[in-house]
Amino acid sequence: MIKYFTFMVLTYFVQGEQTTHNILFPSYDACSYSKAAMYAIMENQHDSVLIHCKGTQVASNELVRPKPRPDKLYQ
């Protein structure tokens, strides 16, 4: 299964100024799993916190391909 790098886009406001950070994860699942914990940390310190996961098209793992069959099996 191919997994793709995913950014957690974290947006919050400090004294009315918007601040955005991108945190890189190796997969969408890893990003989604971390959203609740990140939100719990950030909501205590900032009024408005927005978090979402944005996927990329760059694979984070290698696809394992089978070796090609030889032309002649037994001679």
Secondary structure, 3 states (H helix, E strand, C coil): CCCEEEEEEEEEEECCEEEEEEEEECCHHHHHHHHHHHHHHHHCCCCCEEEEEEEEEEECCCCCCCCCCCCCCCC
